[in-house]
Amino acid sequence: MTDPLLEIADELYALPLSEFTPARDARSKELKGDELGPRVKSLKKPSTAAWVVNLLVRREAEQVEQVLSVGAALREAQASMSGDDLRALTKQRRQLTAAVTHQARRLAADEGLKVTSAVADQVEATLTAAMVQEECGQAVRSGMLVAALATTGLDEVELAKAVAVPEALGFEATPREAAPPAPPDLHVVPDPDADEKARAAAQEQLDAAEEALGAAQEAYDEAVGEVEKLEARSMQVQAEIDELKRRLADLEESFEELDDEIGEAEDAKAEAQDALRQATQGRDAAAKVLDRLG
């Protein structure tokens, strides 16, 4: 059973940014006397960048899942990469996150929010964090971010402070379609060029979406090719490791045989040394006798 707080939060963080605070406060008042009320009241308003990512997760869930899947595949392959491969990987990540960020900006514009370059940079940094670190991906998938994310993959991220509630990690936001356009005001004089303007705007949106899709597909195809190349290299390296292990086993066996032979040779050496000592003593004794006989 889903936590009631998560259900409410899922609804609130799907609202337009300007509606979040009044809707949260109203819902908290409805729950007055319920222990859930103060918890709802404590839900933080998301930053602009966090809201844009939350919007993207709900409107383009499949595209976000594709980003996270590519990130997971690249994380697995990253361990065996050379410096050149890592640089190529970084380039591919940037291409993909840039394309998806462009899509997120378009979605926000449809909601009446213009995304500045600074906010777009935070959105892209959040998507990058989701690719390089699995836990960040869980935070993004929740659709309850309250702050943008940033990580190199090696540092720790305080995810508990980046999401509405710690329980959000592991939760998946409910996909939501855009609200239908408001009905036309019949008292307003119709614009004779309205249809043409609407078509132009729709064409512009379609061109932007196709551009973002093309860039995302290109980055994805390159990433898939890189993963396949690295997997092939990994198999080759594993085969080399197996061959080295076999040679090591042969050398260890030869070493044990040589060790036994050295032991036997040491014994023979000791026996020969004892015989030499006895022979030397015999010669010395014979020499003394000869000396006495003149």
C-alpha positions in Angstrom: 0.0 0.0 0.0 1.4 3.4 -1.0 2.2 5.8 1.8 -0.6 8.5 1.9 2.0 11.2 2.2 3.7 10.0 -1.0 0.3 10.0 -2.8 -0.4 13.6 -1.8 3.2 14.7 -2.6 2.9 13.0 -6.0 -0.1 15.2 -6.8 1.4 18.4 -5.4 4.8 18.1 -7.2 2.9 17.6 -10.5 1.3 21.0 -10.2 2.5 24.2 -11.9 5.2 25.8 -9.8 3.1 28.8 -8.9 0.3 26.6 -7.6 2.4 24.4 -5.3 2.4 26.5 -2.2 -1.4 27.4 -2.1 -2.3 23.9 -3.0 0.0 22.4 -0.3 -1.4 24.8 2.4 -5.0 24.1 1.4 -4.4 20.3 1.6 -2.7 20.8 5.0 -5.8 22.6 6.3 -8.0 19.8 5.0 -6.0 17.4 7.1 -6.2 19.6 10.3 -6.3 17.3 13.3 -4.7 14.5 11.3 -1.0 13.7 12.0 -0.6 13.8 8.2 -1.4 17.6 8.1 1.9 18.9 9.5 3.9 16.5 7.3 2.1 17.9 4.2 2.7 21.4 5.5 6.4 20.7 5.7 6.7 19.7 2.1 9.2 22.2 0.4 8.5 24.1 -2.7 10.8 22.8 -5.4 13.4 25.0 -7.0 12.8 26.0 -10.6 15.3 23.5 -11.9 13.9 20.7 -9.7 10.4 21.5 -10.9 11.5 21.3 -14.5 13.0 17.9 -13.9 9.9 16.7 -12.1 7.8 17.9 -15.1 10.0 16.0 -17.5 9.7 12.8 -15.5 5.9 13.0 -15.6 5.5 14.1 -19.2 8.4 12.1 -20.8 8.7 9.1 -18.5 10.0 6.8 -21.4 12.7 9.3 -22.4 13.9 9.6 -18.8 14.0 5.8 -18.4 16.1 5.7 -21.6 18.5 8.2 -20.1 18.7 6.2 -16.8 19.1 2.9 -18.7 22.0 4.3 -20.8 23.6 5.6 -17.6 23.4 2.2 -15.9 24.9 0.5 -19.0 27.7 3.0 -19.1 28.5 2.7 -15.4 29.0 -1.0 -15.9 31.3 -0.5 -18.8 33.2 2.4 -17.3 35.6 0.3 -15.1 37.5 -1.1 -18.1 37.7 2.2 -20.1 40.9 3.9 -21.2 41.4 7.6 -21.0 40.2 8.1 -24.6 37.2 6.0 -24.0 36.3 8.0 -20.9 36.5 11.2 -22.8 34.3 9.8 -25.5 31.8 8.7 -22.9 31.7 12.1 -21.3 31.0 13.6 -24.7 28.1 11.2 -25.3 26.6 11.9 -21.9 26.7 15.6 -22.6 25.0 15.1 -26.0 22.2 13.1 -24.5 21.7 15.3 -21.4 21.8 18.4 -23.6 19.1 17.0 -25.9 16.8 15.9 -23.0 17.4 19.3 -21.3 16.2 21.0 -24.5 13.1 18.9 -24.4 12.5 19.8 -20.7 12.8 23.5 -21.5 10.2 23.1 -24.2 7.8 21.4 -21.8 8.3 24.2 -19.2 7.6 26.8 -21.9 4.3 25.0 -22.7 3.5 25.5 -19.0 4.2 29.2 -19.2 7.7 29.1 -17.6 10.7 30.4 -19.4 13.8 28.4 -18.4 16.9 30.6 -18.1 20.4 29.3 -19.1 21.4 29.0 -15.5 18.3 26.9 -14.7 18.9 24.8 -17.8 22.5 24.1 -16.6 21.1 22.9 -13.3 18.6 20.6 -15.1 21.4 19.2 -17.2 23.6 18.7 -14.1 20.7 16.8 -12.5 20.3 14.5 -15.5 24.0 13.9 -15.6 24.0 13.0 -11.9 21.1 10.6 -12.5 23.3 8.9 -15.2 26.5 8.6 -13.2 25.0 7.5 -9.8 22.1 5.1 -9.4 20.8 6.7 -6.2 20.5 10.1 -8.0 18.5 8.2 -10.7 16.1 7.0 -8.0 15.7 10.6 -6.8 14.9 11.9 -10.3 12.5 9.0 -11.0 10.5 10.0 -7.9 9.4 13.2 -9.5 9.7 14.8 -6.0 12.9 16.7 -6.3 13.1 20.0 -4.3 16.6 20.8 -5.4 18.9 20.2 -8.3 21.5 17.5 -8.2 25.2 17.6 -9.0 27.8 14.9 -8.6 31.0 13.5 -10.3 30.0 10.0 -9.3 32.7 9.8 -6.7 31.3 12.3 -4.1 28.4 11.7 -1.8 25.1 13.5 -2.5 22.7 14.4 0.3 19.7 12.9 -1.4 17.5 13.1 1.7 17.6 16.9 1.4 17.2 16.9 -2.4 13.8 15.1 -2.3 10.5 16.1 -0.6 10.7 13.2 1.9 13.3 10.4 2.3 10.6 7.8 1.4 10.5 9.3 -2.1 13.6 7.3 -3.0 12.3 4.2 -4.7 9.0 5.8 -5.6 8.1 6.4 -9.2 6.2 9.5 -10.2 2.8 9.0 -11.8 3.0 10.0 -15.5 0.7 12.9 -16.3 -0.4 14.5 -19.6 -0.5 18.2 -20.2 -3.7 19.9 -19.2 -6.1 20.5 -22.1 -6.2 24.0 -23.4 -8.8 26.3 -21.9 -12.0 26.9 -24.0 -11.9 30.0 -26.1 -13.5 33.2 -24.7 -16.4 33.8 -27.0 -16.5 37.5 -26.1 -13.0 38.0 -27.6 -12.8 39.0 -31.2 -11.2 36.1 -33.0 -7.8 36.7 -34.5 -8.0 36.0 -38.3 -4.4 34.8 -38.2 -4.9 32.6 -35.2 -4.9 29.3 -37.1 -1.8 30.3 -39.0 0.0 31.3 -35.8 -1.1 28.1 -34.1 0.3 26.1 -37.0 3.5 28.0 -37.0 3.9 27.5 -33.2 3.0 23.8 -33.5 5.5 23.4 -36.4 8.2 25.1 -34.3 7.5 22.8 -31.4 7.6 19.8 -33.7 10.9 20.9 -35.2 12.4 21.4 -31.7 11.1 18.0 -30.6 12.5 16.3 -33.7 15.8 18.0 -33.2 15.9 16.9 -29.5 14.9 13.4 -30.5 17.5 13.2 -33.2 20.2 14.3 -30.9 19.1 11.9 -28.2 18.9 9.0 -30.6 22.4 9.8 -32.0 23.8 10.0 -28.5 22.0 6.8 -27.5 23.3 4.9 -30.6 26.8 6.0 -29.9 26.5 5.0 -26.3 25.2 1.6 -27.3 28.1 1.1 -29.7 30.6 2.1 -27.1 29.1 -0.4 -24.6 29.2 -3.2 -27.2 32.8 -2.3 -28.0 33.8 -2.3 -24.4 32.0 -5.6 -23.7 33.9 -7.2 -26.6 37.2 -5.8 -25.1 36.1 -7.1 -21.7 35.7 -10.6 -23.1 39.1 -10.4 -24.8 40.7 -9.2 -21.5 39.0 -12.1 -19.7 40.3 -14.6 -22.2 43.8 -13.2 -21.6 43.3 -13.4 -17.9 42.3 -17.1 -18.2 45.4 -17.8 -20.3 47.6 -16.1 -17.7 46.0 -18.1 -15.0 46.7 -21.3 -16.9 50.3 -20.3 -17.5 50.6 -19.4 -13.8 49.3 -22.8 -12.8 51.9 -24.5 -15.1 54.6 -22.4 -13.6 53.5 -23.2 -10.1 53.6 -26.9 -10.9 57.1 -26.5 -12.4 58.2 -24.6 -9.4 57.0 -27.3 -7.1 58.9 -29.9 -9.2 62.1 -27.8 -9.1 61.7 -27.3 -5.4 61.6 -31.1 -4.9 64.7 -31.5 -7.2 66.6 -28.8 -5.3 65.9 -30.7 -2.1 67.2 -33.9 -3.5 70.3 -32.1 -4.9 70.9 -30.5 -1.5 70.9 -34.0 0.1 73.3 -35.3 -2.6 75.5 -32.2 -2.0 75.6 -32.9 1.8 76.5 -36.5 1.2 79.3 -35.5 -1.3 80.6 -32.9 1.1 80.8 -35.6 3.9 82.6 -38.0 1.6 85.0 -35.2 0.6 85.7 -34.4 4.2 86.4 -38.1 5.0 88.7 -38.4 1.9 90.6 -35.3 2.9 91.1 -36.7 6.4 92.4 -40.0 5.0 94.8 -38.2 2.7 96.1 -36.1 5.5 96.6 -39.2 7.7 98.5 -41.0 4.9 100.7 -37.9 4.3 101.7 -37.9 8.0 102.7 -41.5 7.9 104.8 -41.0 4.9 106.5 -38.0 6.5 107.4 -40.1 9.6 108.9 -42.9 7.4 111.2 -40.3 5.9 
